[in-house]
């Protein structure tokens, strides 16, 4: 457990287990504690490196807006600092967007990518989710005091008083439009998408996202040689908010991370 100086930021990270590195990136207002339910299963097979992104958890905020692209550069710098080239990266929600940007911006650093409950363009969220995101500001942060996320933040953050500031900066990020579809099409690394069957990302978009990665275009054939490199998992009976705590998530992800992925013949 330590800090790394990257891009003017003291980035907190924790390492658990041994083996090929797997970088974990939490969701908005989260921290490495978000992965508590997953860590035992993942660290039993991998060297897990869990990161607190800018302004989250133990990583203090700096005088810089929150941007997916800059957060991705921070993670890439950490991977380089720790000598983890060829790491797998798994991100959830906000962290899923950051993980996707790491793969896009620093393709040589990422071996396999897992995106959990995150779209590749802003309009992939359901309209009511976009409305809620647009309302994130300091007043929202004040109303969220006492929630589980706030209790973790109050316990571990270097400056607990920055909680409303985090909500304001997150709202500014989440109101910005983005569409990474063209860059997703160009990805060549094995990528797995994981969603809940009642996610905050629309069902139509998860299919669209999978198709951009080369999936869902044709029958793979009787021997499966026509199957795409990309993988899609839709986990039943879950939502965007409880997918991280489900044992179904490591059960779906670990085979993808550990088994050979054969390109289409």
C-alpha positions, 0 to 999 in steps of 0.5 A: 500500500503506497503512493506513487507520484504521477502527473503532479498527483499522489496516486494511492494504490494497493497490491494484493496477491501474486502473478500476472498484474490486474489493475482495478479501477473503481466507480464514481465516489468509490475507492479501492474498498469498492472491490472488497467482495472481489479481492479474495477471488481475484488475488488468489489468482492474480497480482491485483493493483487497486487504484484510488483515482484523482480526488477519490479515496486516499488520493487527494484532489489537485487543481485539475478537472476530472477527465477520463483521458487524464485519469487514464494517463494517471493509470498508465503512468502508474503501470509504467512506474511499477513496471507492469507493462502487459497488465490486464485492466478492469474498471467499473462504471467511471473506472470502466470509462477510464479503463477503456481510455487506458486501452485506447491511449496506451494500447501497448500497456494493456494485455486484456481489458474488462469494462464493467457497467460502463458505456462507450458513449455518453448517450449509452446511459438511460435518460433518467441516469443522464438527468441524475448525473447532470444534477451532481453538484456540491448541494448533492454532495451535502445531501449524500453525507452519511451514505456508505460511499461518504462514510468510506471517504470520510474515513480515508480521504486526506481532506474529508472536507473535499466531499462536496468538491468531488461531487461538483467536479464529478458533475462537470465531468458527467455533463460532458458529452463523449463518443468513443465509438470510432476508437473502440472499433480500432481496438485489437486487444481482447476485451470483455464487457460485463453488464447487469441485466438491469443496468444503468446502461441501456440494453440497446447500448451494450449490444451496440458496444459489443458489435463495435468490438466485432461481436454479434455480427454472425454465427460463429459456426459449429466449431466456434472458429468464427467467434469474435475475440470480444466477450460479452457477459450479462449477469442475471438478477443484478443492477448497476449498483450491486454487480460489484458485490456478486460472486457472478462477476469474478466467475465470469471474468476470471476465465476470460483473464486466464484462458487463451483467447483464440482469434477468429480463423 
